[in-house]
Amino acid sequence: MKILVFDDSELHRKAAEVLLKGHELTVVGTWDEACDALEPNKFDVVMSDLMVPASENALGPTAAEEFAGKEMPLGSIFVLRALSVGVKKIALITDTGH
């Protein structure tokens, strides 16, 4: 399977690489990297962290001044983007730290 993993935690990204060995993985850690990787019909599965640091591209220039770099529940928005480009299987994940 072709899987996109989006998580800002380096530990979680490394764990995904170990646990999902044998699949075609794209592992990213920022909103911008995740959006750049997402293309129509490119992935079978998207796994996204719920809480990730926001970027100016996620917020727009006005909100970016106040919120860029702060964790926000942008994973929920990212999975909607994944649905819009044809991803059929999606997991929105988080840990007890949120």
QUIPEHU-V119681 format. One record per residue. RES is the residue in one letter. PHI is phi in whole degrees, -180 to 180 (* if undefined). PSI is psi in radians with two decimals (none if undefined). BURIAL is 1 if it has 24 or more other C-alpha atoms within 12 Angstrom, else 0. Layout:
((RES | PHI | PSI | BURIAL) (RES | PHI | PSI | BURIAL))
//
This chain:
((M | * | 2.64 | 0) (K | -97 | 2.05 | 1) (I | -125 | 2.32 | 1) (L | -105 | 2.15 | 1) (V | -112 | 2.18 | 1) (F | -123 | 1.91 | 1) (D | -152 | 2.36 | 1) (D | -80 | -0.20 | 1) (S | -86 | 2.12 | 1) (E | -61 | -0.68 | 0) (L | -60 | -0.77 | 0) (H | -68 | -0.65 | 1) (R | -64 | -0.76 | 1) (K | -65 | -0.69 | 0) (A | -62 | -0.72 | 0) (A | -61 | -0.72 | 1) (E | -62 | -0.66 | 0) (V | -73 | -0.85 | 0) (L | -70 | -0.51 | 0) (L | -105 | 0.33 | 0) (K | -55 | 2.42 | 0) (G | 102 | -0.23 | 0) (H | -104 | 2.82 | 0) (E | -84 | 1.83 | 0) (L | -105 | 2.48 | 1) (T | -123 | 2.08 | 1) (V | -119 | 2.15 | 1) (V | -130 | 2.77 | 1) (G | -121 | -0.08 | 1) (T | -130 | 2.79 | 1) (W | -56 | -0.81 | 1) (D | -64 | -0.74 | 0) (E | -63 | -0.72 | 0) (A | -63 | -0.80 | 1) (C | -66 | -0.65 | 1) (D | -65 | -0.59 | 0) (A | -76 | -0.46 | 1) (L | -78 | 2.02 | 1) (E | -133 | 2.72 | 0) (P | -55 | 2.28 | 0) (N | 56 | 0.47 | 0) (K | -88 | -0.55 | 0) (F | -121 | 2.53 | 1) (D | -85 | -0.57 | 1) (V | -138 | 2.46 | 1) (V | -124 | 2.26 | 1) (M | -117 | 2.10 | 1) (S | -128 | 2.39 | 1) (D | -65 | 2.58 | 1) (L | -76 | -0.90 | 1) (M | -101 | 2.00 | 1) (V | -136 | 2.69 | 1) (P | -64 | 2.38 | 1) (A | -79 | 2.65 | 1) (S | -120 | 2.92 | 1) (E | -59 | -0.63 | 0) (N | -66 | -0.51 | 0) (A | -79 | -0.49 | 1) (L | -108 | -0.52 | 0) (G | 93 | 2.76 | 0) (P | -64 | -0.60 | 0) (T | -69 | -0.88 | 0) (A | -72 | -0.49 | 0) (A | -60 | -0.62 | 0) (E | -58 | -0.64 | 0) (E | -95 | -0.59 | 0) (F | -114 | -0.18 | 0) (A | -57 | 2.34 | 0) (G | 89 | -0.21 | 0) (K | -90 | 2.50 | 0) (E | -68 | 2.35 | 1) (M | -142 | 2.80 | 0) (P | -78 | 0.96 | 1) (L | -77 | -0.27 | 1) (G | -58 | -0.62 | 1) (S | -65 | -0.61 | 1) (I | -73 | -0.68 | 1) (F | -63 | -0.71 | 1) (V | -67 | -0.52 | 1) (L | -66 | -0.67 | 0) (R | -63 | -0.71 | 1) (A | -63 | -0.75 | 1) (L | -59 | -0.68 | 1) (S | -69 | -0.30 | 0) (V | -107 | 0.25 | 0) (G | 98 | 0.14 | 0) (V | -71 | 2.24 | 1) (K | -94 | -0.47 | 0) (K | -123 | 2.18 | 0) (I | -135 | 2.41 | 1) (A | -125 | 2.19 | 1) (L | -104 | 2.02 | 1) (I | -120 | 2.75 | 1) (T | -156 | 3.09 | 0) (D | -129 | -3.13 | 0) (T | -72 | -0.10 | 0) (G | -77 | -0.12 | 0) (H | -101 | none | 0))
//
